[in-house]
Amino acid sequence: DPEPAYAAHVGIDWADKRHAIALQVAGNRKIDESWLDSDPESVHAWARSLGERFGGAKVAIGVELSMGALIEELRGYGSIDIYPLNPATTCRYRGAFTPSGAKDDMPDARLHLELVRRHRDRLRLMRPKAGADRRVELLNSGRRKLVEMRTNLCNTLRSTLKGYYPLALVVGGELGTPINCKFLLKWPTFGELKRARRATLRAFYYANGSRRADTIEGRLEKIAAAEPVSEDPDLIGPMAAFATALARQIQTLAAEIGKLEGQLKAAYAAHPDHEIWSSFPGAGPFLAPRLAAAWGSDREAYATAGDMLLYSGIAPVTERSGNSTWVHRRYSRPHFIHQTFWEYAKQSCLH
């Protein structure tokens, strides 16, 4: 495709309160510097002023963002093309001309302007995703963040239980599961568990989905033979309070993850490429939507499969110097997309 002719190039160094703006009109060596408040009203007013100033002609903007409020505010304007800049790229570009490591907002805005004006052919133009792609992508991302939060809470809970109540890790069911949370909320200390009758424990396990007789009896025997880590109430009380607080949070997160998964399932079912990705061996109900979100339904987003290999970080990097050759993984990559392909490769091997 021919390079678009831009009426102006803009570099933005974004911040929470105000953005630094460096603007250069095509054919003019002068760079206009200004500050823009980060509230939506100010950003929209500035974007409209660009359209009025240049008569609706295209403007190229370079910014160290690929998502966030600023991107959402600008992407709706047809006269604005956004070129997301990799922070590693701008850091090294800055270091080439500023060996001291000095950094400031307005000089960075000028640097972003220079990158988008001089090296645009090496940058990827942001292509707005279709509604179905965008919805599936955001639901996938939200679910993943909640799952990671639950994992962190489970790790903290495991560490806590090891310190005062390791028996719960053995007889309370797998951490993070509903039965485990209910177990800890019902018997948060060793003493309370030891005082429970065998019939009560057996009924609890059976009511919460653990119904194999040998498993239940094995747990009951371990409880009967167990001894406490400590009987010091100054240890047990605070740690039990912390453990039950964690269990309640895990319970809440599990419920919210379930709701989000329901929305994701519905959104993926409505995705135009639903049947394609669902046909992939081993994709499953969660990897298939992640693959659909990674690729999107825009057939022109990637010219070749190799483009996706490079973008996702699956393709290795080869470094050569003299007679030495070194091949390694890509350090800079979108981790969730990279992980999606990695996990799918593992699952597909089973088929």
C-alpha positions as CSV (number, residue, x, y, z in Angstrom):
1,D,0.0,0.0,0.0
2,P,1.3,3.5,-0.7
3,E,2.4,5.6,2.3
4,P,-0.3,8.0,3.4
5,A,0.4,11.7,3.1
6,Y,-0.1,13.3,6.5
7,A,-0.9,17.0,7.0
8,A,1.0,16.9,10.3
9,H,2.9,14.5,12.6
10,V,2.3,14.5,16.4
11,G,4.3,13.0,19.3
12,I,2.5,12.6,22.6
13,D,4.1,11.8,25.9
14,W,1.1,10.7,27.9
15,A,0.6,11.1,31.7
16,D,-2.1,10.8,34.3
17,K,-2.8,14.6,34.6
18,R,-1.6,16.2,31.4
19,H,0.0,15.1,28.1
20,A,3.0,16.7,26.4
21,I,2.3,17.4,22.8
22,A,4.8,18.0,20.0
23,L,3.3,18.8,16.6
24,Q,5.0,19.5,13.2
25,V,3.1,20.5,10.1
26,A,4.1,18.8,6.9
27,G,6.7,20.9,5.1
28,N,7.4,23.1,8.1
29,R,10.5,22.7,10.3
30,K,9.0,24.4,13.3
31,I,7.7,22.2,16.1
32,D,4.8,23.4,18.1
33,E,4.9,22.4,21.8
34,S,1.9,22.4,24.1
35,W,0.3,20.7,27.1
36,L,-3.0,18.9,27.1
37,D,-5.1,18.1,30.2
38,S,-5.8,14.4,30.3
39,D,-9.6,14.6,31.0
40,P,-11.8,13.3,28.1
41,E,-13.3,16.8,27.4
42,S,-9.9,18.3,26.8
43,V,-8.7,15.4,24.6
44,H,-11.8,15.4,22.4
45,A,-11.7,19.2,22.0
46,W,-8.0,18.9,20.9
47,A,-8.8,16.1,18.5
48,R,-11.6,18.2,16.9
49,S,-9.3,21.2,16.7
50,L,-6.9,19.1,14.6
51,G,-9.7,18.2,12.2
52,E,-10.7,21.9,11.9
53,R,-7.1,23.1,11.5
54,F,-6.2,20.7,8.7
55,G,-9.6,20.4,7.0
56,G,-10.1,16.8,7.9
57,A,-6.7,15.7,6.4
58,K,-4.9,12.8,8.0
59,V,-2.7,13.4,11.0
60,A,-0.2,10.7,12.3
61,I,0.2,10.4,16.1
62,G,3.0,8.5,17.8
63,V,2.4,7.5,21.4
64,E,3.8,4.9,23.9
65,L,0.4,3.2,24.3
66,S,-1.7,0.6,22.6
67,M,-4.7,0.8,24.9
68,G,-6.1,3.0,27.6
69,A,-8.3,6.1,27.9
70,L,-6.2,8.3,25.5
71,I,-6.3,5.7,22.8
72,E,-10.0,5.2,23.2
73,E,-10.6,8.9,23.0
74,L,-8.5,9.3,19.8
75,R,-9.4,6.2,17.9
76,G,-12.9,7.4,17.0
77,Y,-11.6,10.2,14.8
78,G,-11.2,9.1,11.2
79,S,-8.6,11.8,10.4
80,I,-6.2,10.4,13.1
81,D,-3.9,7.5,12.5
82,I,-2.3,6.2,15.7
83,Y,1.2,4.5,15.7
84,P,1.8,2.7,19.0
85,L,5.4,3.0,20.0
86,N,7.2,0.2,21.9
87,P,8.7,1.7,25.1
88,A,11.9,-0.3,24.5
89,T,12.2,1.3,21.1
90,T,11.8,4.9,22.4
91,C,14.1,4.1,25.4
92,R,16.9,3.0,23.1
93,Y,16.3,5.8,20.6
94,R,16.5,8.3,23.4
95,G,19.7,6.7,24.8
96,A,21.4,7.0,21.4
97,F,21.2,10.8,21.6
98,T,21.1,11.3,25.4
99,P,23.8,9.1,26.9
100,S,23.3,10.8,30.2
101,G,19.9,9.1,30.6
102,A,18.1,12.4,31.1
103,K,14.4,12.1,30.5
104,D,11.6,14.7,30.5
105,D,8.0,14.9,29.1
106,M,8.4,17.4,26.4
107,P,11.7,16.1,25.0
108,D,10.0,12.6,24.9
109,A,7.1,14.1,23.0
110,R,9.6,15.5,20.4
111,L,11.2,12.1,20.3
112,H,7.9,10.3,19.6
113,L,7.3,12.9,16.9
114,E,10.6,12.2,15.3
115,L,10.0,8.4,15.4
116,V,6.6,8.7,13.7
117,R,7.8,11.2,11.1
118,R,11.1,9.6,10.1
119,H,10.6,5.9,10.8
120,R,6.9,5.4,10.2
121,D,7.7,2.6,7.7
122,R,9.0,0.5,10.6
123,L,6.0,1.1,12.8
124,R,2.7,-0.7,12.8
125,L,-0.4,1.4,12.2
126,M,-3.1,0.7,14.8
127,R,-6.0,-1.0,13.1
128,P,-9.3,-0.7,15.1
129,K,-10.7,-4.1,15.9
130,A,-14.2,-5.1,14.9
131,G,-16.8,-5.0,17.7
132,A,-16.9,-8.8,18.1
133,D,-13.1,-9.1,18.2
134,R,-12.9,-6.3,20.7
135,R,-15.5,-7.7,23.0
136,V,-14.0,-11.2,23.0
137,E,-10.5,-9.8,23.5
138,L,-11.5,-7.6,26.5
139,L,-13.5,-10.4,28.2
140,N,-10.5,-12.8,27.7
141,S,-8.2,-10.2,29.2
142,G,-10.5,-9.6,32.2
143,R,-11.0,-13.2,32.9
144,R,-7.2,-13.8,32.8
145,K,-6.6,-11.0,35.3
146,L,-9.2,-12.4,37.7
147,V,-7.7,-15.9,37.4
148,E,-4.3,-14.5,38.2
149,M,-5.7,-12.6,41.2
150,R,-7.2,-15.9,42.4
151,T,-3.9,-17.7,41.9
152,N,-2.1,-15.1,43.9
153,L,-4.6,-15.3,46.7
154,C,-4.4,-19.2,46.7
155,N,-0.6,-19.0,47.0
156,T,-0.9,-16.6,49.9
157,L,-3.5,-18.9,51.5
158,R,-1.2,-21.9,51.1
159,S,1.7,-20.1,52.8
160,T,-0.6,-19.1,55.6
161,L,-2.0,-22.6,56.2
162,K,1.5,-24.1,56.3
163,G,2.3,-21.8,59.1
164,Y,-0.5,-22.8,61.5
165,Y,-2.9,-25.4,59.9
166,P,-1.2,-27.6,57.3
167,L,-3.8,-30.3,57.8
168,A,-6.3,-28.2,55.9
169,L,-4.1,-28.5,52.8
170,V,-4.4,-32.3,53.0
171,V,-8.1,-32.8,53.9
172,G,-9.8,-29.6,52.9
173,G,-9.8,-30.2,49.1
174,E,-7.8,-28.4,46.4
175,L,-7.1,-24.7,47.2
176,G,-9.3,-22.3,45.3
177,T,-12.2,-24.8,44.9
178,P,-15.6,-24.2,46.5
179,I,-15.2,-27.1,48.9
180,N,-11.9,-25.8,50.2
181,C,-13.3,-22.3,50.8
182,K,-16.3,-23.7,52.6
183,F,-14.1,-26.1,54.6
184,L,-11.9,-23.2,55.9
185,L,-14.9,-21.0,56.7
186,K,-16.5,-23.8,58.7
187,W,-13.4,-25.1,60.4
188,P,-10.7,-22.3,60.3
189,T,-8.5,-23.9,63.0
190,F,-7.1,-27.3,63.9
191,G,-9.0,-27.3,67.2
192,E,-12.4,-26.7,65.7
193,L,-11.8,-29.4,63.1
194,K,-10.7,-31.9,65.8
195,R,-13.9,-31.2,67.7
196,A,-16.1,-32.0,64.7
197,R,-17.9,-35.3,64.7
198,R,-17.0,-37.9,62.0
199,A,-20.7,-37.9,60.9
200,T,-20.6,-34.1,60.4
201,L,-17.4,-34.3,58.4
202,R,-18.7,-37.1,56.3
203,A,-21.9,-35.2,55.5
204,F,-19.9,-32.1,54.6
205,Y,-17.7,-33.9,52.1
206,Y,-20.7,-35.7,50.6
207,A,-22.8,-32.5,50.3
208,N,-19.9,-30.7,48.5
209,G,-19.2,-33.2,45.8
210,S,-16.6,-35.5,47.5
211,R,-18.5,-38.7,47.5
212,R,-15.9,-41.5,47.1
213,A,-16.1,-43.5,50.3
214,D,-12.4,-44.4,50.3
215,T,-11.4,-40.7,49.9
216,I,-13.7,-39.6,52.7
217,E,-12.5,-42.3,55.1
218,G,-8.9,-41.6,54.3
219,R,-9.4,-37.9,55.2
220,L,-11.2,-38.8,58.4
221,E,-8.3,-41.1,59.4
222,K,-5.8,-38.3,58.8
223,I,-7.8,-35.9,60.9
224,A,-8.0,-38.4,63.7
225,A,-4.2,-39.0,63.7
226,A,-3.1,-35.4,63.2
227,E,-1.4,-33.2,65.8
228,P,-1.4,-29.4,65.8
229,V,1.5,-27.1,64.8
230,S,0.9,-25.1,67.9
231,E,-1.8,-24.4,70.5
232,D,-0.7,-20.8,71.0
233,P,-3.9,-18.7,70.6
234,D,-1.8,-15.6,69.8
235,L,-0.6,-17.4,66.7
236,I,-3.8,-19.3,65.8
237,G,-6.3,-16.5,66.2
238,P,-4.7,-13.9,63.8
239,M,-3.7,-16.4,61.2
240,A,-7.1,-18.0,61.2
241,A,-8.7,-14.6,60.7
242,F,-6.4,-13.9,57.8
243,A,-7.0,-17.3,56.2
244,T,-10.8,-16.9,56.4
245,A,-10.5,-13.5,54.9
246,L,-8.5,-15.0,52.0
247,A,-11.1,-17.8,51.6
248,R,-13.9,-15.3,51.3
249,Q,-12.1,-13.3,48.7
250,I,-11.4,-16.5,46.7
251,Q,-15.1,-17.4,46.9
252,T,-16.1,-14.0,45.6
253,L,-13.5,-14.1,42.8
254,A,-14.6,-17.6,41.7
255,A,-18.2,-16.4,41.4
256,E,-17.2,-13.3,39.4
257,I,-15.0,-15.5,37.1
258,G,-18.0,-17.7,36.5
259,K,-20.1,-14.7,35.5
260,L,-17.4,-13.4,33.2
261,E,-17.0,-16.8,31.6
262,G,-20.7,-16.8,30.8
263,Q,-20.4,-13.5,29.0
264,L,-17.3,-14.7,27.2
265,K,-19.1,-17.8,26.0
266,A,-21.9,-15.8,24.6
267,A,-19.6,-13.2,23.0
268,Y,-17.5,-16.0,21.4
269,A,-20.6,-17.8,20.1
270,A,-21.5,-14.6,18.2
271,H,-18.0,-14.1,16.8
272,P,-17.9,-14.5,13.0
273,D,-14.9,-16.9,13.2
274,H,-16.4,-19.0,16.0
275,E,-16.6,-22.2,13.9
276,I,-13.0,-21.8,12.6
277,W,-11.3,-21.7,15.9
278,S,-13.6,-24.2,17.6
279,S,-12.6,-26.7,14.9
280,F,-8.9,-26.6,16.0
281,P,-8.0,-29.8,17.9
282,G,-7.4,-29.1,21.6
283,A,-8.6,-25.4,21.5
284,G,-11.4,-26.0,24.0
285,P,-13.8,-23.4,25.5
286,F,-11.2,-21.0,26.7
287,L,-8.2,-21.3,24.3
288,A,-10.5,-21.0,21.2
289,P,-11.8,-17.5,22.2
290,R,-8.2,-16.5,23.0
291,L,-7.0,-17.6,19.6
292,A,-9.9,-15.7,18.0
293,A,-9.1,-12.6,20.0
294,A,-5.4,-12.8,19.1
295,W,-5.9,-13.1,15.3
296,G,-9.1,-11.0,15.0
297,S,-11.4,-11.2,12.0
298,D,-9.5,-8.6,9.9
299,R,-7.9,-10.7,7.2
300,E,-5.6,-7.8,6.3
301,A,-4.1,-7.2,9.7
302,Y,-1.3,-9.6,9.1
303,A,0.1,-10.1,5.6
304,T,1.6,-13.5,6.4
305,A,1.6,-16.1,9.2
306,G,5.2,-15.0,9.9
307,D,3.9,-11.5,10.9
308,M,2.0,-13.1,13.7
309,L,5.0,-15.2,14.7
310,L,7.0,-12.1,15.1
311,Y,4.3,-10.0,16.8
312,S,3.4,-12.8,19.3
313,G,7.1,-13.5,20.1
314,I,6.9,-17.2,19.1
315,A,9.5,-16.7,16.4
316,P,13.0,-16.8,17.9
317,V,15.7,-14.1,17.5
318,T,19.0,-14.9,15.8
319,E,22.0,-12.8,16.7
320,R,25.3,-13.1,14.7
321,S,28.7,-11.6,15.4
322,G,31.7,-12.8,13.5
323,N,31.8,-16.6,13.8
324,S,29.3,-16.7,16.7
325,T,25.5,-17.3,16.4
326,W,23.1,-17.1,19.2
327,V,19.4,-18.0,19.0
328,H,17.1,-16.9,21.8
329,R,13.5,-16.1,22.6
330,R,12.0,-12.7,22.1
331,Y,12.2,-10.7,25.3
332,S,9.8,-8.0,24.2
333,R,6.4,-9.4,23.3
334,P,2.7,-9.2,24.3
335,H,2.8,-11.8,27.0
336,F,-0.9,-12.9,27.0
337,I,-0.9,-13.5,23.2
338,H,2.5,-15.3,23.4
339,Q,1.2,-17.5,26.2
340,T,-2.0,-18.2,24.2
341,F,0.0,-19.7,21.4
342,W,2.3,-21.5,23.7
343,E,-0.5,-23.1,25.7
344,Y,-2.4,-24.0,22.5
345,A,0.7,-25.7,21.1
346,K,0.9,-27.8,24.2
347,Q,-2.8,-28.8,24.0
348,S,-2.7,-29.5,20.3
349,C,0.1,-32.0,20.8
350,L,-2.3,-34.3,22.7
351,H,-4.4,-34.6,19.5
